[in-house]
Structure formats: C-alpha cells, structure tokens
Amino acid sequence: MNPTVLTILISSLGLGTTLTFIGSHWLLVWMGLEINTLAIIPLMISQNHPRAVEATTKYFITQATASTLLLFASVTNAWTSGEWSLIEMLNPTSATLATVALALKIGLAPLHFWLPEVLQGLDLTTGLVLSTWQKLAPFAILLQLYPLLNPNLLLLLGILSTLIGGWGGLNQTQLRKILAYSSIANLGWMITVLHYAPNLTLLNLILYIIMTLTTFLLFKIFNSTKINSITSSSTKSPLLSIIALLTLLSLGGLPPLSGFMPKWLILQELTKQSLFIPATIMALMALLSLFFYLRLCYATTLTMNPNPTNMLSSWRTKPNHFTLILLTSATLSILLLPLTPAIFTLTS
C-alpha cells in the first residue's frame, strides 16, 4: 500500500477513536465510530484475496447495522428526553438498544457470529488492529454509560460470551479463529463486571490488549496461522517459544501469570455482589478456554521437528523494528501478578 495512503488511514483510525473518547454529544461519538470503521476497511481489503474481500464485506455490513442501531437509539432518546448528551440517556429502551448495538460492534455473544469469520480472512497485522484498537471506542462509550445500562442484560451478554468463547475455541485448528473466540470470552468477563466495577473492566481491557498484542506479534514472527504450523517455532527461537508458552497460559488466566489477576478480581467482585451462580459458570468456562490454550502450548513448545539441527538453534533473537514492543508487552503479560494489591487498591 502507498505510504501516504497508509499514513492517512492510520491517522483516521486515531482520529475516530479520539473523537469517541472526547465526545459528549451522541452525533460526535457516532461520527468517531464511523470514521474508525471506514478507516480500517481499506486496510482489511488490501490483500486482494477473496477471503479478505469476504471478511471486509461481512465486517462492513455488521458495523453499518450496529451504527444504524446506535444512531436510532440516540435519536429515540433525544426525541423522548430532548437530550443529545451521552450521559443523559434516560430512556430505558434507548439504553437497551445502545447496549445491543455496542455488543454487535465489539462481538459479544450472541452477536458474535461475524468476528471469527472476519478475523480468519485477515492477515495477522490487520487482525491485531481489529482485536485491540477497534475495541477501544465502543468500550469508551460503555464505560460512560454503565450506570444507565440494564445490569441483567450485561450479565446475560457476559455469561453467554464466556460460554460461547470457551466452547467455540475447542475444535478450532486456525489460530486466528482461536484468538477470535479468546476475544469473545475475554469480552464476556469485561462486560459482566461493567455495572458493578467499571475500573475492573478497564483493567481487564488493558491487560487483554497487552496479551493479545504479544500473541499476535509472536505468531507474526513464527509466520503461523494454523496449530500445526507453530510446531516448528522452537526451531526458530527457543526463547520466543517459551515467551509464547507463558503468554498463552496468561491469556488462559493461569496463576501466577498476569492474566489471572483480572479474573481473580472479577470473581471476587461478583461474589461480593452475591452473584454466585454467574461467578461459578464463568470460572468453569475459564477452564474450557484454558484447555485450548494448553493445546497451543503443547504445539508450541512440547513438539519438535525431528531434525538434528534443532539443537543448533540460537537463543539470541535477531533485533527488528518491533523487538522492544514485543519484549515490553511480553514482560507485562507475564509478570504483573505481584502488583495485584496495588492495582486492587486503585480499582476499588
């Protein structure tokens, strides 16, 4: 892609998200979401491959539907209350419509149907943008609206997302689909606790973005898109394969890694709110997610190509333009659990 065009598109992605962050008027927020969507579509279709065209078409239709529903919710609220302010959504019907629209935008179950198929049709770089950056603007809206949203609806969306995210990833062999179901499950944890502790939702979102960034960068270095293609990763770099193992276990929420922290704090908060059954269901579904992460770990580190040159693999990785980003995100993905008391104090 032409560097000038690429610069404009990336700047537009940043502009759209910034408009949504700073906007207090529904039309400004909606405009930011639309700029975001229109900026990523050329990036998605730049591969000139039928799967990329199909994924882009599905993404555009889904996002257009969600944007229409969100605009309808804001217009309905303005019609009944006379307010265009984001935090003045007093009409319960408008609040429910906005929740459904934002759930469709980020891929919460049962409105998740587009996310695995779209992510599968993209390359790893664009998939990383879709899985991380594109989640920021909708969550900025949700974090402002959370007192006005129906907690039972949020709880239902969250539990369904953890269920489908856990079950859906079990029989997948494509890494991008596994990461899509991982995203759905993690979003379920975030949305469940949104009404009770929005700071925990923000903490979970930040850690999810860090861990997903590390995972996508590692798969990009390994040049892997299927489970069977990462079995030779240890021959490329034993150090990176160990980092991949720890990052995947952290994504699954295994202690004593960073990914355990948000799950621990969220289960504690749900227990405080006397939501014992949802907390139990989500803890059990986390085991399903952990199972398919363990499959990836087995393929990444415990299988080796029967080639005597494996023993000659260098532990030193060649520096490139994202080595520093990878090392920083990997460190944060693995070693943040000891900071839990300090983070708990900040979020409570």
Disulfide bonds with the S-S distance in Angstrom:
none
